[in-house]
């Protein structure tokens, strides 16, 4: 995806057919204060990242996930495998309010949701 020309990193878009389904993996970490959304390809290379720090409002998480969905469309990703994660260990094991709104926004941005996993 990246190549270096004279020491500068240049983004090279992959060319996919319009009918081809390209799947990415979305990691959503949602505590009650922070929400992180990362999109990687199937090998684990990070393609898109968006962080919301100290936001408890679900609306901001929704807007951030719409931004991530738009970036995925521009990269040619059409389907997503969602992995939701909460704080865990000593904290609560349920995701914060940003997880549901991020999932809803990615589904409404015409991305196909293949599978939803809950990571503890």
N, CA, C and O atoms as a Tinker XYZ file with bonds, in Angstrom:
   480  protein
     1  N      0.803000   -1.188000    0.000000    73     2
     2  CA     0.000000    0.000000    0.000000    64     1     3
     3  C      0.853000    1.262000    0.000000    63     2     4     5
     4  O      0.489000    2.256000   -0.629000    81     3
     5  N      1.985000    1.230000    0.702000    73     3     6
     6  CA     2.871000    2.381000    0.735000    64     5     7
     7  C      4.117000    2.085000   -0.086000    63     6     8     9
     8  O      4.565000    0.940000   -0.151000    81     7
     9  N      4.659000    3.083000   -0.694000    73     7    10
    10  CA     5.950000    2.952000   -1.350000    64     9    11
    11  C      6.717000    4.244000   -1.142000    63    10    12    13
    12  O      6.133000    5.312000   -0.956000    81    11
    13  N      8.021000    4.127000   -1.179000    73    11    14
    14  CA     8.866000    5.274000   -0.889000    64    13    15
    15  C      9.500000    5.782000   -2.173000    63    14    16    17
    16  O     10.083000    5.011000   -2.936000    81    15
    17  N      9.386000    7.077000   -2.407000    73    15    18
    18  CA    10.013000    7.718000   -3.560000    64    17    19
    19  C     10.904000    8.828000   -3.015000    63    18    20    21
    20  O     10.416000    9.814000   -2.464000    81    19
    21  N     12.198000    8.660000   -3.171000    73    19    22
    22  CA    13.183000    9.643000   -2.699000    64    21    23
    23  C     12.998000    9.987000   -1.218000    63    22    24    25
    24  O     13.099000   11.148000   -0.823000    81    23
    25  N     12.728000    8.972000   -0.415000    73    23    26
    26  CA    12.568000    9.194000    1.016000    64    25    27
    27  C     11.197000    9.678000    1.437000    63    26    28    29
    28  O     10.958000    9.850000    2.632000    81    27
    29  N     10.281000    9.905000    0.497000    73    27    30
    30  CA     8.929000   10.342000    0.823000    64    29    31
    31  C      7.985000    9.156000    0.693000    63    30    32    33
    32  O      8.077000    8.374000   -0.253000    81    31
    33  N      7.088000    9.036000    1.641000    73    31    34
    34  CA     6.127000    7.943000    1.609000    64    33    35
    35  C      4.921000    8.389000    0.797000    63    34    36    37
    36  O      4.335000    9.438000    1.064000    81    35
    37  N      4.556000    7.592000   -0.188000    73    35    38
    38  CA     3.457000    7.923000   -1.091000    64    37    39
    39  C      2.410000    6.826000   -0.975000    63    38    40    41
    40  O      2.732000    5.638000   -0.990000    81    39
    41  N      1.166000    7.234000   -0.860000    73    39    42
    42  CA     0.063000    6.278000   -0.798000    64    41    43
    43  C     -0.282000    5.826000   -2.204000    63    42    44    45
    44  O     -0.504000    6.641000   -3.101000    81    43
    45  N     -0.324000    4.513000   -2.381000    73    43    46
    46  CA    -0.675000    3.959000   -3.678000    64    45    47
    47  C     -1.987000    3.205000   -3.509000    63    46    48    49
    48  O     -2.066000    2.240000   -2.749000    81    47
    49  N     -2.994000    3.645000   -4.209000    73    47    50
    50  CA    -4.299000    2.999000   -4.098000    64    49    51
    51  C     -4.292000    1.673000   -4.815000    63    50    52    53
    52  O     -3.760000    1.547000   -5.918000    81    51
    53  N     -4.887000    0.684000   -4.177000    73    51    54
    54  CA    -5.054000   -0.600000   -4.836000    64    53    55
    55  C     -6.222000   -0.491000   -5.801000    63    54    56    57
    56  O     -7.192000    0.223000   -5.547000    81    55
    57  N     -6.120000   -1.185000   -6.875000    73    55    58
    58  CA    -7.202000   -1.138000   -7.865000    64    57    59
    59  C     -8.023000   -2.409000   -7.769000    63    58    60    61
    60  O     -7.518000   -3.511000   -7.983000    81    59
    61  N     -9.285000   -2.243000   -7.447000    73    59    62
    62  CA   -10.194000   -3.358000   -7.317000    64    61    63
    63  C    -11.294000   -3.208000   -8.354000    63    62    64    65
    64  O    -11.590000   -2.103000   -8.809000    81    63
    65  N    -11.895000   -4.327000   -8.721000    73    63    66
    66  CA   -13.059000   -4.282000   -9.597000    64    65    67
    67  C    -14.230000   -3.717000   -8.799000    63    66    68    69
    68  O    -14.247000   -3.800000   -7.571000    81    67
    69  N    -15.184000   -3.155000   -9.480000    73    67    70
    70  CA   -16.320000   -2.561000   -8.779000    64    69    71
    71  C    -17.219000   -3.624000   -8.155000    63    70    72    73
    72  O    -17.923000   -3.331000   -7.188000    81    71
    73  N    -17.218000   -4.852000   -8.681000    73    71    74
    74  CA   -18.063000   -5.910000   -8.143000    64    73    75
    75  C    -17.356000   -6.726000   -7.067000    63    74    76    77
    76  O    -17.983000   -7.569000   -6.425000    81    75
    77  N    -16.073000   -6.494000   -6.859000    73    75    78
    78  CA   -15.301000   -7.294000   -5.929000    64    77    79
    79  C    -15.573000   -6.850000   -4.490000    63    78    80    81
    80  O    -15.668000   -5.655000   -4.210000    81    79
    81  N    -15.697000   -7.819000   -3.585000    73    79    82
    82  CA   -15.905000   -7.526000   -2.173000    64    81    83
    83  C    -14.544000   -7.521000   -1.493000    63    82    84    85
    84  O    -13.840000   -8.531000   -1.487000    81    83
    85  N    -14.180000   -6.382000   -0.920000    73    83    86
    86  CA   -12.909000   -6.241000   -0.217000    64    85    87
    87  C    -13.230000   -6.065000    1.259000    63    86    88    89
    88  O    -13.936000   -5.133000    1.642000    81    87
    89  N    -12.710000   -6.961000    2.081000    73    87    90
    90  CA   -13.048000   -6.975000    3.496000    64    89    91
    91  C    -11.930000   -6.352000    4.321000    63    90    92    93
    92  O    -10.751000   -6.564000    4.039000    81    91
    93  N    -12.299000   -5.593000    5.328000    73    91    94
    94  CA   -11.363000   -5.016000    6.283000    64    93    95
    95  C    -11.799000   -5.384000    7.689000    63    94    96    97
    96  O    -12.930000   -5.824000    7.897000    81    95
    97  N    -10.916000   -5.209000    8.647000    73    95    98
    98  CA   -11.214000   -5.511000   10.043000    64    97    99
    99  C    -11.265000   -4.194000   10.808000    63    98   100   101
   100  O    -10.324000   -3.402000   10.753000    81    99
   101  N    -12.358000   -3.964000   11.519000    73    99   102
   102  CA   -12.538000   -2.736000   12.288000    64   101   103
   103  C    -12.442000   -3.056000   13.772000    63   102   104   105
   104  O    -13.180000   -3.897000   14.286000    81   103
   105  N    -11.532000   -2.380000   14.450000    73   103   106
   106  CA   -11.375000   -2.525000   15.893000    64   105   107
   107  C    -11.955000   -1.278000   16.550000    63   106   108   109
   108  O    -11.506000   -0.163000   16.285000    81   107
   109  N    -12.952000   -1.472000   17.408000    73   107   110
   110  CA   -13.575000   -0.360000   18.124000    64   109   111
   111  C    -13.328000   -0.579000   19.611000    63   110   112   113
   112  O    -13.848000   -1.528000   20.196000    81   111
   113  N    -12.534000    0.300000   20.222000    73   111   114
   114  CA   -12.317000    0.282000   21.669000    64   113   115
   115  C    -13.171000    1.394000   22.250000    63   114   116   117
   116  O    -12.969000    2.568000   21.940000    81   115
   117  N    -14.123000    1.025000   23.092000    73   115   118
   118  CA   -15.048000    2.017000   23.637000    64   117   119
   119  C    -15.128000    1.877000   25.149000    63   118   120   121
   120  O    -15.749000    0.948000   25.665000    81   119
   121  N    -14.500000    2.798000   25.848000    73   119   122
   122  CA   -14.696000    2.906000   27.290000    64   121   123
   123  C    -15.708000    4.035000   27.502000    63   122   124   125
   124  O    -16.274000    4.549000   26.537000    81   123
   125  N    -15.935000    4.417000   28.746000    73   123   126
   126  CA   -16.921000    5.467000   28.975000    64   125   127
   127  C    -16.367000    6.854000   28.691000    63   126   128   129
   128  O    -17.133000    7.815000   28.622000    81   127
   129  N    -15.049000    6.983000   28.524000    73   127   130
   130  CA   -14.471000    8.286000   28.218000    64   129   131
   131  C    -13.913000    8.367000   26.806000    63   130   132   133
   132  O    -14.004000    9.420000   26.174000    81   131
   133  N    -13.341000    7.291000   26.297000    73   131   134
   134  CA   -12.622000    7.321000   25.028000    64   133   135
   135  C    -13.240000    6.345000   24.037000    63   134   136   137
   136  O    -13.845000    5.344000   24.421000    81   135
   137  N    -13.076000    6.653000   22.757000    73   135   138
   138  CA   -13.479000    5.745000   21.690000    64   137   139
   139  C    -12.416000    5.791000   20.607000    63   138   140   141
   140  O    -12.106000    6.860000   20.081000    81   139
   141  N    -11.860000    4.636000   20.275000    73   139   142
   142  CA   -10.864000    4.516000   19.213000    64   141   143
   143  C    -11.434000    3.620000   18.127000    63   142   144   145
   144  O    -11.984000    2.559000   18.419000    81   143
   145  N    -11.306000    4.041000   16.877000    73   143   146
   146  CA   -11.761000    3.243000   15.737000    64   145   147
   147  C    -10.576000    3.060000   14.798000    63   146   148   149
   148  O    -10.022000    4.037000   14.293000    81   147
   149  N    -10.187000    1.806000   14.562000    73   147   150
   150  CA    -9.086000    1.483000   13.658000    64   149   151
   151  C     -9.612000    0.542000   12.586000    63   150   152   153
   152  O    -10.400000   -0.355000   12.886000    81   151
   153  N     -9.195000    0.730000   11.356000    73   151   154
   154  CA    -9.532000   -0.192000   10.275000    64   153   155
   155  C     -8.230000   -0.726000    9.708000    63   154   156   157
   156  O     -7.338000    0.040000    9.344000    81   155
   157  N     -8.127000   -2.050000    9.635000    73   155   158
   158  CA    -6.948000   -2.694000    9.065000    64   157   159
   159  C     -7.391000   -3.597000    7.929000    63   158   160   161
   160  O     -8.574000   -3.904000    7.783000    81   159
   161  N     -6.412000   -4.023000    7.117000    73   159   162
   162  CA    -6.732000   -5.049000    6.140000    64   161   163
   163  C     -6.635000   -6.403000    6.840000    63   162   164   165
   164  O     -6.403000   -6.455000    8.047000    81   163
   165  N     -6.808000   -7.489000    6.106000    73   163   166
   166  CA    -6.835000   -8.803000    6.735000    64   165   167
   167  C     -5.479000   -9.226000    7.280000    63   166   168   169
   168  O     -5.410000  -10.116000    8.127000    81   167
   169  N     -4.406000   -8.609000    6.815000    73   167   170
   170  CA    -3.074000   -8.932000    7.314000    64   169   171
   171  C     -2.717000   -8.142000    8.562000    63   170   172   173
   172  O     -1.733000   -8.465000    9.229000    81   171
   173  N     -3.488000   -7.120000    8.894000    73   171   174
   174  CA    -3.245000   -6.328000   10.090000    64   173   175
   175  C     -2.594000   -4.985000    9.838000    63   174   176   177
   176  O     -2.255000   -4.282000   10.790000    81   175
   177  N     -2.408000   -4.607000    8.578000    73   175   178
   178  CA    -1.834000   -3.295000    8.277000    64   177   179
   179  C     -2.898000   -2.227000    8.513000    63   178   180   181
   180  O     -4.014000   -2.330000    8.004000    81   179
   181  N     -2.550000   -1.215000    9.280000    73   179   182
   182  CA    -3.516000   -0.179000    9.627000    64   181   183
   183  C     -3.756000    0.741000    8.440000    63   182   184   185
   184  O     -2.814000    1.278000    7.857000    81   183
   185  N     -5.023000    0.917000    8.088000    73   183   186
   186  CA    -5.390000    1.760000    6.954000    64   185   187
   187  C     -5.988000    3.084000    7.408000    63   186   188   189
   188  O     -5.617000    4.141000    6.897000    81   187
   189  N     -6.909000    3.033000    8.363000    73   187   190
   190  CA    -7.607000    4.233000    8.829000    64   189   191
   191  C     -7.619000    4.208000   10.355000    63   190   192   193
   192  O     -7.796000    3.152000   10.964000    81   191
   193  N     -7.430000    5.368000   10.965000    73   191   194
   194  CA    -7.481000    5.471000   12.422000    64   193   195
   195  C     -8.187000    6.761000   12.797000    63   194   196   197
   196  O     -7.969000    7.806000   12.183000    81   195
   197  N     -9.035000    6.676000   13.810000    73   195   198
   198  CA    -9.683000    7.885000   14.318000    64   197   199
   199  C     -9.839000    7.733000   15.823000    63   198   200   201
   200  O    -10.331000    6.709000   16.297000    81   199
   201  N     -9.427000    8.735000   16.569000    73   199   202
   202  CA    -9.485000    8.700000   18.025000    64   201   203
   203  C    -10.387000    9.811000   18.534000    63   202   204   205
   204  O    -10.356000   10.939000   18.044000    81   203
   205  N    -11.179000    9.467000   19.513000    73   203   206
   206  CA   -11.977000   10.459000   20.229000    64   205   207
   207  C    -11.627000   10.330000   21.702000    63   206   208   209
   208  O    -11.973000    9.336000   22.341000    81   207
   209  N    -10.952000   11.318000   22.234000    73   207   210
   210  CA   -10.509000   11.248000   23.616000    64   209   211
   211  C    -11.369000   12.185000   24.457000    63   210   212   213
   212  O    -11.617000   13.329000   24.075000    81   211
   213  N    -11.811000   11.693000   25.588000    73   211   214
   214  CA   -12.653000   12.406000   26.544000    64   213   215
   215  C    -13.936000   12.882000   25.875000    63   214   216   217
   216  O    -14.286000   14.061000   25.926000    81   215
   217  N    -14.613000   11.954000   25.260000    73   215   218
   218  CA   -15.930000   12.271000   24.707000    64   217   219
   219  C    -16.905000   11.206000   25.173000    63   218   220   221
   220  O    -16.718000   10.019000   24.906000    81   219
   221  N    -17.919000   11.626000   25.852000    73   219   222
   222  CA   -18.940000   10.688000   26.298000    64   221   223
   223  C    -20.178000   10.762000   25.418000    63   222   224   225
   224  O    -21.102000    9.964000   25.574000    81   223
   225  N    -20.201000   11.700000   24.509000    73   223   226
   226  CA   -21.376000   11.869000   23.669000    64   225   227
   227  C    -21.368000   10.853000   22.541000    63   226   228   229
   228  O    -20.358000   10.675000   21.861000    81   227
   229  N    -22.492000   10.191000   22.348000    73   227   230
   230  CA   -22.593000    9.203000   21.282000    64   229   231
   231  C    -22.611000    9.869000   19.911000    63   230   232   233
   232  O    -22.234000    9.245000   18.920000    81   231
   233  N    -23.044000   11.124000   19.839000    73   231   234
   234  CA   -23.111000   11.822000   18.554000    64   233   235
   235  C    -21.719000   12.016000   17.961000    63   234   236   237
   236  O    -21.541000   11.850000   16.754000    81   235
   237  N    -20.739000   12.360000   18.775000    73   235   238
   238  CA   -19.383000   12.539000   18.262000    64   237   239
   239  C    -18.805000   11.223000   17.759000    63   238   240   241
   240  O    -18.088000   11.206000   16.758000    81   239
   241  N    -19.103000   10.136000   18.432000    73   239   242
   242  CA   -18.645000    8.823000   17.971000    64   241   243
   243  C    -19.306000    8.461000   16.650000    63   242   244   245
   244  O    -18.684000    7.837000   15.790000    81   243
   245  N    -20.561000    8.850000   16.489000    73   243   246
   246  CA   -21.278000    8.600000   15.244000    64   245   247
   247  C    -20.615000    9.352000   14.089000    63   246   248   249
   248  O    -20.412000    8.786000   13.015000    81   247
   249  N    -20.280000   10.616000   14.306000    73   247   250
   250  CA   -19.642000   11.426000   13.262000    64   249   251
   251  C    -18.257000   10.878000   12.932000    63   250   252   253
   252  O    -17.858000   10.863000   11.768000    81   251
   253  N    -17.521000   10.428000   13.949000    73   251   254
   254  CA   -16.192000    9.860000   13.719000    64   253   255
   255  C    -16.279000    8.577000   12.902000    63   254   256   257
   256  O    -15.456000    8.348000   12.015000    81   255
   257  N    -17.263000    7.746000   13.195000    73   255   258
   258  CA   -17.414000    6.504000   12.438000    64   257   259
   259  C    -17.876000    6.783000   11.009000    63   258   260   261
   260  O    -17.512000    6.043000   10.096000    81   259
   261  N    -18.668000    7.834000   10.796000    73   259   262
   262  CA   -19.021000    8.215000    9.425000    64   261   263
   263  C    -17.779000    8.641000    8.651000    63   262   264   265
   264  O    -17.651000    8.333000    7.466000    81   263
   265  N    -16.861000    9.347000    9.315000    73   263   266
   266  CA   -15.591000    9.734000    8.695000    64   265   267
   267  C    -14.780000    8.493000    8.316000    63   266   268   269
   268  O    -14.223000    8.420000    7.220000    81   267
   269  N    -14.719000    7.525000    9.218000    73   267   270
   270  CA   -13.982000    6.286000    8.944000    64   269   271
   271  C    -14.641000    5.522000    7.802000    63   270   272   273
   272  O    -13.945000    4.961000    6.955000    81   271
   273  N    -15.970000    5.491000    7.764000    73   271   274
   274  CA   -16.669000    4.821000    6.669000    64   273   275
   275  C    -16.391000    5.463000    5.325000    63   274   276   277
   276  O    -16.232000    4.763000    4.325000    81   275
   277  N    -16.330000    6.786000    5.289000    73   275   278
   278  CA   -15.992000    7.484000    4.045000    64   277   279
   279  C    -14.579000    7.191000    3.584000    63   278   280   281
   280  O    -14.336000    7.017000    2.390000    81   279
   281  N    -13.627000    7.133000    4.542000    73   279   282
   282  CA   -12.245000    6.803000    4.186000    64   281   283
   283  C    -12.143000    5.365000    3.670000    63   282   284   285
   284  O    -11.368000    5.084000    2.756000    81   283
   285  N    -12.926000    4.463000    4.256000    73   283   286
   286  CA   -12.915000    3.068000    3.789000    64   285   287
   287  C    -13.448000    2.968000    2.365000    63   286   288   289
   288  O    -12.920000    2.215000    1.547000    81   287
   289  N    -14.494000    3.733000    2.075000    73   287   290
   290  CA   -15.034000    3.736000    0.714000    64   289   291
   291  C    -14.006000    4.241000   -0.281000    63   290   292   293
   292  O    -13.872000    3.693000   -1.375000    81   291
   293  N    -13.277000    5.290000    0.098000    73   291   294
   294  CA   -12.281000    5.840000   -0.821000    64   293   295
   295  C    -11.117000    4.880000   -1.030000    63   294   296   297
   296  O    -10.457000    4.933000   -2.068000    81   295
   297  N    -10.852000    3.999000   -0.060000    73   295   298
   298  CA    -9.797000    2.997000   -0.214000    64   297   299
   299  C    -10.279000    1.755000   -0.952000    63   298   300   301
   300  O     -9.466000    0.925000   -1.358000    81   299
   301  N    -11.578000    1.617000   -1.128000    73   299   302
   302  CA   -12.121000    0.484000   -1.861000    64   301   303
   303  C    -12.610000   -0.651000   -0.985000    63   302   304   305
   304  O    -12.917000   -1.729000   -1.495000    81   303
   305  N    -12.693000   -0.438000    0.323000    73   303   306
   306  CA   -13.175000   -1.478000    1.235000    64   305   307
   307  C    -14.695000   -1.459000    1.213000    63   306   308   309
   308  O    -15.311000   -0.405000    1.369000    81   307
   309  N    -15.301000   -2.632000    1.019000    73   307   310
   310  CA   -16.757000   -2.701000    0.923000    64   309   311
   311  C    -17.399000   -3.468000    2.072000    63   310   312   313
   312  O    -18.592000   -3.298000    2.322000    81   311
   313  N    -16.646000   -4.307000    2.778000    73   311   314
   314  CA   -17.199000   -5.111000    3.863000    64   313   315
   315  C    -16.288000   -5.003000    5.084000    63   314   316   317
   316  O    -15.073000   -4.853000    4.951000    81   315
   317  N    -16.889000   -5.081000    6.277000    73   315   318
   318  CA   -16.128000   -4.936000    7.513000    64   317   319
   319  C    -16.421000   -6.074000    8.474000    63   318   320   321
   320  O    -17.561000   -6.518000    8.606000    81   319
   321  N    -15.385000   -6.533000    9.136000    73   319   322
   322  CA   -15.477000   -7.493000   10.232000    64   321   323
   323  C    -15.248000   -6.687000   11.503000    63   322   324   325
   324  O    -14.133000   -6.222000   11.737000    81   323
   325  N    -16.283000   -6.509000   12.334000    73   323   326
   326  CA   -16.212000   -5.628000   13.501000    64   325   327
   327  C    -15.719000   -6.393000   14.722000    63   326   328   329
   328  O    -16.168000   -7.508000   14.990000    81   327
   329  N    -14.792000   -5.786000   15.460000    73   327   330
   330  CA   -14.324000   -6.335000   16.729000    64   329   331
   331  C    -14.464000   -5.240000   17.780000    63   330   332   333
   332  O    -13.746000   -4.241000   17.746000    81   331
   333  N    -15.398000   -5.437000   18.718000    73   331   334
   334  CA   -15.675000   -4.458000   19.765000    64   333   335
   335  C    -14.924000   -4.842000   21.031000    63   334   336   337
   336  O    -14.858000   -6.019000   21.388000    81   335
   337  N    -14.361000   -3.855000   21.705000    73   335   338
   338  CA   -13.594000   -4.111000   22.917000    64   337   339
   339  C    -13.943000   -3.074000   23.968000    63   338   340   341
   340  O    -14.120000   -1.894000   23.663000    81   339
   341  N    -14.041000   -3.530000   25.211000    73   339   342
   342  CA   -14.276000   -2.633000   26.342000    64   341   343
   343  C    -12.991000   -2.514000   27.154000    63   342   344   345
   344  O    -11.958000   -3.070000   26.781000    81   343
   345  N    -13.062000   -1.795000   28.254000    73   343   346
   346  CA   -11.868000   -1.595000   29.079000    64   345   347
   347  C    -11.402000   -2.906000   29.705000    63   346   348   349
   348  O    -10.201000   -3.176000   29.726000    81   347
   349  N    -12.320000   -3.728000   30.217000    73   347   350
   350  CA   -11.975000   -5.037000   30.749000    64   349   351
   351  C    -11.196000   -4.990000   32.054000    63   350   352   353
   352  O    -11.090000   -3.943000   32.693000    81   351
   353  N    -10.654000   -6.138000   32.438000    73   351   354
   354  CA    -9.890000   -6.368000   33.666000    64   353   355
   355  C    -10.604000   -5.799000   34.878000    63   354   356   357
   356  O    -11.671000   -6.300000   35.234000    81   355
   357  N    -10.069000   -4.780000   35.526000    73   355   358
   358  CA   -10.685000   -4.235000   36.735000    64   357   359
   359  C    -11.879000   -3.350000   36.421000    63   358   360   361
   360  O    -12.748000   -3.161000   37.272000    81   359
   361  N    -11.933000   -2.808000   35.218000    73   359   362
   362  CA   -13.030000   -1.915000   34.821000    64   361   363
   363  C    -14.202000   -2.732000   34.290000    63   362   364   365
   364  O    -14.195000   -3.960000   34.372000    81   363
   365  N    -15.194000   -2.062000   33.755000    73   363   366
   366  CA   -16.369000   -2.757000   33.244000    64   365   367
   367  C    -16.025000   -3.560000   31.999000    63   366   368   369
   368  O    -15.135000   -3.191000   31.233000    81   367
   369  N    -16.731000   -4.643000   31.810000    73   367   370
   370  CA   -16.489000   -5.498000   30.659000    64   369   371
   371  C    -17.498000   -5.257000   29.539000    63   370   372   373
   372  O    -17.529000   -5.992000   28.552000    81   371
   373  N    -18.324000   -4.220000   29.701000    73   371   374
   374  CA   -19.267000   -3.862000   28.650000    64   373   375
   375  C    -18.749000   -2.630000   27.920000    63   374   376   377
   376  O    -18.209000   -1.723000   28.552000    81   375
   377  N    -18.905000   -2.583000   26.603000    73   375   378
   378  CA   -18.433000   -1.411000   25.855000    64   377   379
   379  C    -19.202000   -0.152000   26.237000    63   378   380   381
   380  O    -20.345000   -0.218000   26.690000    81   379
   381  N    -18.562000    0.980000   26.049000    73   379   382
   382  CA   -19.172000    2.264000   26.368000    64   381   383
   383  C    -20.216000    2.669000   25.342000    63   382   384   385
   384  O    -20.502000    1.909000   24.418000    81   383
   385  N    -20.785000    3.853000   25.493000    73   383   386
   386  CA   -21.860000    4.295000   24.603000    64   385   387
   387  C    -21.396000    4.555000   23.175000    63   386   388   389
   388  O    -22.224000    4.600000   22.265000    81   387
   389  N    -20.102000    4.726000   22.956000    73   387   390
   390  CA   -19.605000    5.003000   21.612000    64   389   391
   391  C    -19.587000    3.796000   20.703000    63   390   392   393
   392  O    -19.563000    3.950000   19.482000    81   391
   393  N    -19.598000    2.591000   21.266000    73   391   394
   394  CA   -19.509000    1.379000   20.444000    64   393   395
   395  C    -20.766000    1.188000   19.601000    63   394   396   397
   396  O    -20.682000    0.879000   18.413000    81   395
   397  N    -21.924000    1.372000   20.218000    73   395   398
   398  CA   -23.176000    1.177000   19.490000    64   397   399
   399  C    -23.352000    2.223000   18.397000    63   398   400   401
   400  O    -23.790000    1.895000   17.294000    81   399
   401  N    -23.020000    3.461000   18.686000    73   399   402
   402  CA   -23.183000    4.501000   17.675000    64   401   403
   403  C    -22.162000    4.347000   16.553000    63   402   404   405
   404  O    -22.467000    4.662000   15.403000    81   403
   405  N    -20.952000    3.867000   16.862000    73   403   406
   406  CA   -19.957000    3.625000   15.812000    64   405   407
   407  C    -20.409000    2.494000   14.895000    63   406   408   409
   408  O    -20.253000    2.576000   13.676000    81   407
   409  N    -20.966000    1.445000   15.481000    73   407   410
   410  CA   -21.480000    0.330000   14.680000    64   409   411
   411  C    -22.633000    0.785000   13.794000    63   410   412   413
   412  O    -22.703000    0.412000   12.624000    81   411
   413  N    -23.536000    1.588000   14.346000    73   411   414
   414  CA   -24.678000    2.090000   13.587000    64   413   415
   415  C    -24.230000    2.989000   12.431000    63   414   416   417
   416  O    -24.782000    2.916000   11.333000    81   415
   417  N    -23.233000    3.832000   12.679000    73   415   418
   418  CA   -22.763000    4.749000   11.641000    64   417   419
   419  C    -22.073000    3.999000   10.511000    63   418   420   421
   420  O    -22.264000    4.337000    9.343000    81   419
   421  N    -21.278000    2.990000   10.835000    73   419   422
   422  CA   -20.614000    2.216000    9.783000    64   421   423
   423  C    -21.622000    1.424000    8.959000    63   422   424   425
   424  O    -21.436000    1.250000    7.754000    81   423
   425  N    -22.685000    0.942000    9.596000    73   423   426
   426  CA   -23.719000    0.225000    8.852000    64   425   427
   427  C    -24.495000    1.176000    7.942000    63   426   428   429
   428  O    -24.894000    0.790000    6.843000    81   427
   429  N    -24.713000    2.411000    8.388000    73   427   430
   430  CA   -25.461000    3.376000    7.578000    64   429   431
   431  C    -24.628000    4.018000    6.482000    63   430   432   433
   432  O    -25.174000    4.654000    5.580000    81   431
   433  N    -23.308000    3.858000    6.550000    73   431   434
   434  CA   -22.462000    4.409000    5.489000    64   433   435
   435  C    -22.278000    3.396000    4.367000    63   434   436   437
   436  O    -21.260000    3.406000    3.674000    81   435
   437  N    -23.252000    2.535000    4.193000    73   435   438
   438  CA   -23.340000    1.515000    3.133000    64   437   439
   439  C    -22.154000    0.557000    3.136000    63   438   440   441
   440  O    -21.711000    0.108000    2.079000    81   439
   441  N    -21.637000    0.244000    4.331000    73   439   442
   442  CA   -20.623000   -0.794000    4.468000    64   441   443
   443  C    -21.331000   -2.084000    4.852000    63   442   444   445
   444  O    -22.256000   -2.065000    5.664000    81   443
   445  N    -20.910000   -3.193000    4.282000    73   443   446
   446  CA   -21.471000   -4.483000    4.649000    64   445   447
   447  C    -20.778000   -4.971000    5.916000    63   446   448   449
   448  O    -19.552000   -5.078000    5.953000    81   447
   449  N    -21.561000   -5.267000    6.957000    73   447   450
   450  CA   -21.010000   -5.790000    8.201000    64   449   451
   451  C    -21.065000   -7.309000    8.106000    63   450   452   453
   452  O    -22.145000   -7.898000    8.087000    81   451
   453  N    -19.898000   -7.939000    8.047000    73   451   454
   454  CA   -19.829000   -9.384000    7.868000    64   453   455
   455  C    -20.038000  -10.096000    9.194000    63   454   456   457
   456  O    -20.833000  -11.031000    9.280000    81   455
   457  N    -19.330000   -9.659000   10.226000    73   455   458
   458  CA   -19.381000  -10.344000   11.504000    64   457   459
   459  C    -19.073000   -9.345000   12.608000    63   458   460   461
   460  O    -18.300000   -8.408000   12.409000    81   459
   461  N    -19.686000   -9.550000   13.781000    73   459   462
   462  CA   -19.430000   -8.696000   14.937000    64   461   463
   463  C    -18.922000   -9.582000   16.068000    63   462   464   465
   464  O    -19.611000  -10.509000   16.493000    81   463
   465  N    -17.711000   -9.295000   16.555000    73   463   466
   466  CA   -17.122000  -10.040000   17.662000    64   465   467
   467  C    -16.976000   -9.128000   18.859000    63   466   468   469
   468  O    -16.759000   -7.924000   18.721000    81   467
   469  N    -17.099000   -9.723000   20.048000    73   467   470
   470  CA   -16.864000   -8.995000   21.284000    64   469   471
   471  C    -15.572000   -9.520000   21.880000    63   470   472   473
   472  O    -15.489000  -10.692000   22.250000    81   471
   473  N    -14.563000   -8.667000   21.978000    73   471   474
   474  CA   -13.264000   -9.066000   22.497000    64   473   475
   475  C    -13.185000   -8.633000   23.946000    63   474   476   477
   476  O    -13.448000   -7.473000   24.264000    81   475
   477  N    -12.826000   -9.551000   24.826000    73   475   478
   478  CA   -12.706000   -9.198000   26.247000    64   477   479
   479  C    -11.286000   -8.886000   26.601000    63   478   480
   480  O    -10.993000   -8.568000   27.753000    81   479
